[in-house]
Amino acid sequence: MKFYEVVEQVSVLLQRRKRVPYRVLKREFELDDEYIEDIKAELIDAQQVAKDEDGKVLVWTDEEGSGERVTPPLQSTPPAREAREAERRQLTVMFCDLVGSTALSEQIDPEELREVVRTYCVTQLWIGEFPAVRFHVKQGLALYDPHTHHALSYGQDLGVAFHLHASQVLWLLGYPDEALQHAQAGFALSQKFSHVNTTAYGLGMIASIYHSRREWQAAQERAEAVVAFATEAGLPHFVAQMSIYLGSTLAAQGSPAEGIAKMRQGLAAQLATGARIIQQQWLGYAD
């Protein structure tokens, strides 16, 4: 079912009952938290026919539009100008797609297509195209199959990777709770695989989002867990990055000298691997 078909059904239900808890909408239409936020944006912000009550209930406010919404029949002559203008709504519609993706999907293996979507997500994330990232993360998770997306083919499990990108972009778009939920889902998924890089990826994802949320103690504990695991598994890249996070949490909790020393140690270790990815971010932490 397409998005506006769901919106239409939610609107009809809301007009009838006037007040519907978000939990009921999730159960009735099998929606997740992100979908609920999109529906709220459409009905509350764009159409202005509903309001939020305490983050728990969606309330219908468009009393003039009481009764079921019925799609009008086709008319041979246009309605009066006054009637048309009375029904005008300001809408913001976004459509995202990969150029040539339809033709590409017919030419390559489905697993390769999923990796193309993942690579596109990463690229768009770093250049700041956040709505596009959010769209394609949903697409990637919908395509994900844990039985075929072997971590050995991609360096880490694709499902875990898509949850990471979802967590990152939702944080950047201002949805910290949804970002944490995706990080937790990615971490839980990473524990199902006997693949050290995927396990470290999942652990690091949790440490990163807690750090972004400034939950310093939780971030410190997760970063320490990643450093311990990655050291034993022989993953210097993760040891280096999580040492920077660890130092940052120590500095934020009142140990600036120890924290800065740890960050600089991690930065040196990161540069020693030859990696330069998001180097500006690490330099920002360590300066």
NUROGU-829976 format. One line per field, with one value per residue (C-alpha): residue number from 1; residue in one letter; x, y negated, z. Coordinates in pm, whole numbers, plus 32768, in hexadecimal, padded with zeros to 4 digits. Each point is the difference from the previous one (the first is absolute). Example, Ala and Ser with C-alpha at 12.3 -4.5 7.8 and 13.67 -1.06 7.14 Angstrom:
nr: [1, 2]
rest: [A, S]
px: [84CE, 8089]
py: [81C2, 7EA8]
pz: [830C, 7FBE]
END
This chain:
nr: [1, 2, 3, 4, 5, 6, 7, 8, 9, 10, 11, 12, 13, 14, 15, 16, 17, 18, 19, 20, 21, 22, 23, 24, 25, 26, 27, 28, 29, 30, 31, 32, 33, 34, 35, 36, 37, 38, 39, 40, 41, 42, 43, 44, 45, 46, 47, 48, 49, 50, 51, 52, 53, 54, 55, 56, 57, 58, 59, 60, 61, 62, 63, 64, 65, 66, 67, 68, 69, 70, 71, 72, 73, 74, 75, 76, 77, 78, 79, 80, 81, 82, 83, 84, 85, 86, 87, 88, 89, 90, 91, 92, 93, 94, 95, 96, 97, 98, 99, 100, 101, 102, 103, 104, 105, 106, 107, 108, 109, 110, 111, 112, 113, 114, 115, 116, 117, 118, 119, 120, 121, 122, 123, 124, 125, 126, 127, 128, 129, 130, 131, 132, 133, 134, 135, 136, 137, 138, 139, 140, 141, 142, 143, 144, 145, 146, 147, 148, 149, 150, 151, 152, 153, 154, 155, 156, 157, 158, 159, 160, 161, 162, 163, 164, 165, 166, 167, 168, 169, 170, 171, 172, 173, 174, 175, 176, 177, 178, 179, 180, 181, 182, 183, 184, 185, 186, 187, 188, 189, 190, 191, 192, 193, 194, 195, 196, 197, 198, 199, 200, 201, 202, 203, 204, 205, 206, 207, 208, 209, 210, 211, 212, 213, 214, 215, 216, 217, 218, 219, 220, 221, 222, 223, 224, 225, 226, 227, 228, 229, 230, 231, 232, 233, 234, 235, 236, 237, 238, 239, 240, 241, 242, 243, 244, 245, 246, 247, 248, 249, 250, 251, 252, 253, 254, 255, 256, 257, 258, 259, 260, 261, 262, 263, 264, 265, 266, 267, 268, 269, 270, 271, 272, 273, 274, 275, 276, 277, 278, 279, 280, 281, 282, 283, 284, 285, 286, 287]
rest: [M, K, F, Y, E, V, V, E, Q, V, S, V, L, L, Q, R, R, K, R, V, P, Y, R, V, L, K, R, E, F, E, L, D, D, E, Y, I, E, D, I, K, A, E, L, I, D, A, Q, Q, V, A, K, D, E, D, G, K, V, L, V, W, T, D, E, E, G, S, G, E, R, V, T, P, P, L, Q, S, T, P, P, A, R, E, A, R, E, A, E, R, R, Q, L, T, V, M, F, C, D, L, V, G, S, T, A, L, S, E, Q, I, D, P, E, E, L, R, E, V, V, R, T, Y, C, V, T, Q, L, W, I, G, E, F, P, A, V, R, F, H, V, K, Q, G, L, A, L, Y, D, P, H, T, H, H, A, L, S, Y, G, Q, D, L, G, V, A, F, H, L, H, A, S, Q, V, L, W, L, L, G, Y, P, D, E, A, L, Q, H, A, Q, A, G, F, A, L, S, Q, K, F, S, H, V, N, T, T, A, Y, G, L, G, M, I, A, S, I, Y, H, S, R, R, E, W, Q, A, A, Q, E, R, A, E, A, V, V, A, F, A, T, E, A, G, L, P, H, F, V, A, Q, M, S, I, Y, L, G, S, T, L, A, A, Q, G, S, P, A, E, G, I, A, K, M, R, Q, G, L, A, A, Q, L, A, T, G, A, R, I, I, Q, Q, Q, W, L, G, Y, A, D]
px: [8000, 8089, 8034, 7ED8, 7F19, 8063, 7FCE, 7EA4, 7FA0, 808F, 7F3C, 7EBA, 8039, 805E, 7ECC, 7F22, 80A4, 808D, 811A, 80E0, 8136, 813B, 801E, 7EB1, 8070, 813A, 7F35, 7EE5, 80DE, 8143, 80CB, 8153, 806A, 808F, 7EBC, 7F39, 80DE, 7FC5, 7E86, 8010, 80C3, 7EF9, 7EC5, 807E, 80F8, 7F9A, 7E87, 7FCB, 7ED6, 8085, 80D3, 80E4, 7F9C, 811E, 80B4, 7F00, 7EC1, 7FAF, 7ED0, 7F22, 7FCB, 7F63, 7E94, 7F97, 8067, 7F36, 7F82, 80AF, 80DD, 7F76, 80BD, 7F29, 7F91, 809A, 7F4E, 7FD3, 8020, 80F1, 7F6E, 7FD7, 813F, 7F91, 7FD0, 8152, 80B7, 7F4B, 8097, 8165, 8109, 8172, 80BC, 816E, 8042, 8155, 8058, 8157, 808C, 8146, 802C, 7FDF, 7FAE, 7EDD, 80D5, 8121, 7F23, 7FB1, 816F, 80AB, 7FD0, 7F14, 811C, 80D6, 7EDE, 7FEA, 8171, 7FCB, 7EEE, 80E4, 8120, 7F12, 7F89, 8164, 8053, 7EC5, 803A, 8157, 7F89, 7ED5, 7EDE, 7F4E, 7E99, 8088, 80C7, 7ECB, 7F39, 8108, 8048, 7E93, 8028, 8139, 7F60, 7ED2, 80E7, 80D4, 8007, 80E0, 8013, 80AC, 80B3, 8133, 80EB, 812B, 7F85, 7FE9, 80EB, 7EDA, 7E96, 7F30, 7EDB, 80E2, 8096, 7EA9, 7F9B, 8141, 7FB5, 7E98, 8081, 80F2, 7F0B, 7EE4, 80E6, 8067, 7E94, 7FA3, 7F6A, 80E3, 7F12, 7FC5, 8178, 803B, 7EF8, 80B0, 8152, 7F6F, 7F61, 8149, 80BC, 7F06, 801E, 817C, 8000, 7F60, 8134, 814D, 80B9, 80EB, 7FEC, 7E83, 8008, 80EF, 7F29, 7ECD, 80B6, 8092, 7EAA, 7F76, 8131, 7FE2, 7E8F, 8028, 8125, 7F2A, 7EEB, 8101, 7FAC, 816A, 8002, 7F47, 80E1, 8138, 7F8E, 7FB1, 8145, 80C8, 7F49, 805A, 816E, 8017, 7F53, 80BC, 8150, 7FC3, 7F7B, 8121, 7F36, 80E2, 7F11, 7EF0, 80F9, 8076, 7EA8, 7F69, 812F, 7FAC, 7E96, 8077, 80E7, 7EE8, 7F18, 810F, 803D, 7E8B, 7FE4, 8109, 814C, 8077, 8174, 7FC5, 7EF5, 80CE, 812A, 7F20, 7F6D, 8158, 8071, 7ED3, 8036, 816C, 7F95, 7EF5, 80F9, 80F5, 7F07, 800B, 7E8D, 7F93, 7E86, 7F4E, 8157, 7F76, 7F0D, 8113, 80DB, 7EDD, 7FE4, 8175, 804E]
py: [8000, 7EAD, 7EEA, 7F26, 812D, 803D, 7E8D, 8011, 812E, 7F62, 7EC0, 80C2, 80B7, 7EBC, 7F47, 8114, 802B, 7E9D, 807E, 812A, 8069, 802D, 8162, 8053, 7F71, 80D5, 8139, 7FB3, 7FAA, 80B6, 7EBE, 7FB7, 7EC4, 7F5A, 8039, 7F69, 7ECA, 7FDD, 801A, 7EF9, 7F1A, 802A, 7FDB, 7F09, 7F26, 8017, 8034, 7F67, 80E1, 80A3, 7FBB, 80C5, 8030, 804A, 80D4, 8116, 7FAD, 7F74, 7F1A, 7F99, 7E85, 7FC1, 7FEA, 7F68, 8141, 80E2, 8147, 80F4, 7F71, 806A, 7FE2, 7F25, 808C, 7F7E, 7ECA, 7F8F, 7E94, 7F76, 7F99, 7E94, 7F3D, 7FBA, 8174, 805B, 7EFC, 806D, 815C, 7F91, 8092, 7FB2, 8145, 8059, 8136, 80A0, 8119, 809F, 80FE, 807B, 7F8B, 8131, 80E6, 80AA, 8063, 805B, 80E5, 80C8, 802E, 8061, 80FE, 7F91, 801F, 7F17, 7F0A, 7FF7, 7FAC, 7EEB, 7F6F, 8018, 7F52, 7EEE, 7FCF, 7FD0, 7F09, 7F34, 7FFF, 7F5F, 7EF2, 7FA9, 8084, 807D, 802E, 80D7, 80CF, 8039, 8071, 80F4, 8089, 806A, 8099, 80BA, 808D, 806D, 80BA, 8097, 817A, 8088, 8151, 7F76, 7EC6, 80B0, 7F19, 809C, 7F6F, 7E98, 7FDA, 7FF4, 806E, 7F19, 7FF7, 7F85, 7EFF, 7F7A, 7FDE, 7F3B, 7F11, 7FDD, 7FA9, 7EFF, 7F4F, 7FFC, 7F62, 7EF7, 7FBE, 7FCB, 8150, 8074, 8108, 80A1, 7FF3, 80BF, 8102, 8049, 8016, 80F9, 80C9, 8006, 806B, 811A, 8078, 7FF6, 80F4, 810D, 8026, 80A6, 7EF1, 7F23, 7ECF, 8003, 802B, 7EDA, 7F37, 803A, 7FAC, 7EC5, 7F94, 7FFD, 7F44, 7EFD, 7FAE, 7FE7, 7F15, 7F2B, 7FF7, 7F93, 8126, 800A, 8123, 80E5, 7F90, 8043, 815F, 8058, 7F6B, 80C6, 813C, 7FBF, 7FBC, 8143, 80D1, 7F66, 8024, 8173, 802E, 7F42, 7EDF, 7ECD, 7F1B, 8031, 7FE4, 7EB1, 7F6A, 8073, 7F7D, 7EA7, 8026, 8082, 7ED8, 7F11, 8099, 7FED, 7E90, 7FB8, 80A7, 7F2A, 80A2, 7F1C, 8053, 8177, 7FDD, 7F28, 80E9, 8128, 7F4C, 7FA7, 8165, 807A, 7F02, 806A, 816C, 7FAA, 7F4A, 8120, 80EA, 7F24, 7FAF, 7E99, 802B, 7EEC, 7F89, 7EA1, 808F, 80AE, 7EC8, 7F37, 80E9, 8003, 7E8A]
pz: [8000, 7F9D, 80FD, 7FA2, 7FFC, 816A, 8050, 7F6A, 80D3, 813A, 7FB5, 7FDA, 8149, 80AF, 7F80, 8088, 8155, 802C, 80E4, 7FB0, 80C8, 7F34, 808C, 7F63, 7EB0, 800D, 8046, 7F0E, 7ED6, 8063, 8008, 809D, 80B8, 7EC7, 7F41, 811F, 7FF6, 7E8A, 8031, 8113, 7F1A, 7EF2, 80D5, 8106, 7F43, 7E92, 8002, 815A, 804B, 813D, 8133, 80E6, 816C, 80F1, 7EFD, 8037, 7F44, 7EA7, 8014, 7EDB, 7FF5, 7EAB, 806F, 7EB6, 7F57, 80EA, 7F79, 7F1B, 7EF3, 7EB1, 7EBA, 7F1D, 7EAF, 7EC3, 7F84, 7E9C, 806A, 8105, 8153, 8057, 8047, 8166, 8049, 7F6B, 80D0, 813E, 7FD6, 7FBF, 80E2, 8010, 7FCF, 7FF4, 7F2F, 7FD6, 7F13, 8005, 7F10, 7F71, 7E9A, 7F22, 8124, 7F4E, 7ED9, 80E6, 80D3, 7EC4, 7FAC, 8147, 8115, 811C, 80FC, 7F2F, 7FEA, 817B, 8016, 7EFF, 80DD, 8132, 7F49, 7F8C, 8169, 807C, 7EEA, 8037, 8178, 7FE0, 7F0F, 80DB, 7F30, 8137, 7F7C, 7EE5, 80F9, 80D4, 7ED1, 7F84, 815B, 800F, 7EA8, 806A, 813B, 7F35, 7F0E, 8117, 801E, 811A, 7F54, 7EC8, 8074, 8083, 80BC, 7F52, 7EB7, 807C, 8129, 80F0, 7FF9, 7F24, 80F1, 8117, 7F10, 7F9A, 816D, 803C, 7EE2, 807A, 815B, 7F75, 7F1C, 80FC, 80FF, 7F05, 7FA6, 816C, 8065, 8121, 8088, 7EAC, 7FC3, 8144, 7FA1, 7EB6, 80B0, 80F8, 7EE6, 7F43, 8138, 8047, 7E97, 800D, 8123, 7F28, 7F22, 804B, 7F45, 80C6, 7F1E, 800F, 817A, 8027, 7F11, 80D8, 8143, 7F67, 7F84, 8163, 8085, 7EEC, 8036, 817A, 7FC3, 7F15, 8105, 8105, 80DF, 8068, 80F4, 7F11, 7EE0, 80D2, 805C, 7E96, 7F7E, 8102, 7F91, 7E93, 8052, 80CC, 7EF4, 7EDC, 80AF, 8036, 7E9E, 7F60, 7F6F, 8024, 7F43, 8105, 811F, 7F7B, 7FBE, 8148, 80BE, 7F77, 8072, 8150, 8032, 7FA7, 8104, 810B, 7FB4, 800C, 8155, 80A6, 7FA1, 7EE5, 8014, 7FFB, 7EF6, 7F15, 8022, 7FAA, 7ED2, 7F79, 8035, 7F3C, 7EEC, 7FD7, 7FF0, 7EFE, 7F20, 8028, 7F58, 7ECA, 8018, 7FC5, 800C, 80C7, 8073, 803E, 80FD, 80C3, 7FF2, 8089, 812A, 8043, 7FDE]
END
